Amino acid sequence: MTAPLPNKELLVFLTASAEAIGVLIAQEQDEVEKPVYYLSRLLKGPEQNHSMADKLCTALMYAVQKLRHYMLTHKDKVTTNLDPIKLILQKPILTAKYAK
């Protein structure tokens, strides 16, 4: 892990599985992506029944809550390997669940 450089974009990678979510914050330094912080947690009870897009939204909300001191001081670029999250975030009207 490395300390983030000021005024450089942070890369936020989201991942989800049937039982857990994970978030990696990285930053490109010397043309190499270096990890800054990693978080993961198990999904509880009904969270395990959510769709993959919902799980990725849960991962994003978890990251924002836990790592807001990084995210508020840097420009962030969120990356995931699932396209539905893009569709949810680009909807003109977000449901209350995603508008938080």
N, C-alpha and C positions, 0 to 999 in steps of 0.2 A: 504494500500500500504506500501511496505517496501523498504528500500534501498538495492540494490544488493550487495552481498558479492563478493570481488575480487577473481579472479581465480576459479570461479564456473560457470558452464554452465548455460546459459539462455535458457529457453523454450519459443519459440515463437508460439503462437496458432493463426491461421488465421481462419476467418469465413466470409461468404458472404451470402447475401440474395438478393432478387430481387431489393431492393432499397438502400442497405447500405453494407459497409464492416467494419470489426472490427479486431483489433489486440490486443492480450494480451501477455505481456511479464511477465513471472513468473520465479521463481528460487526455487529450492528445498533447504529448510533450516530446519534442525532438522526433516528430513524425511517427511516434509509437503511442498506442493507447495504453495508458497506465491506470490501474485501478486506484480509486480514491477511497471508496467505502462500499461495503457489501452488507446487505440486510436480507434476512429470510425469516419466515415464520410458518408454522403449521396452520392450515385452515381449520376452523372450529365448526363442528356440527353441520348446520345447514349450509355454511359457506362452501362445503365440499360438493354440494349439489348445484352450484351456480354454473352458468355457461363459462366458457374459456374467456370470452370478452369481459364478463363481469369479474372474473378472477383477476384479470389484468388491470381493470379499473381499481379493484381492491388493492392491488400491489402499488399502483400509482398513488392512491390516497395514503397508504401506509408510508411510502417514501416521503411524500410531502410533509406528513405529520412528524416523522422522525428526523428528517434531514433538511428541514426548512432553512436552517442557517447556511447550508451550502446553496440551496436553490434560490434564496433571496438575493444572494450576493453575486451570482453568476447567471449568464444566459444558459438555458437548459435545452437540450434536444433529446426528446423521448423516442426510444426505438424499441420496437417489438417485432416478433416474427408473425404476428397475427393481424390481418387486415381489418377485422370487424371493429377493433378499438378505434381505428381511424374513422370508420363510419359513425360510430357513436359520438365521437368528439366533434364531428363535422355537421351533425344534425342541427338544423336551425333552432329547434326547440328541444332543450334537454329536459329529461324527466327530473324530478326532485332528487332522485337517487344519484344522478350524475352531476347535477348542478352544484353540489356542495363543493 
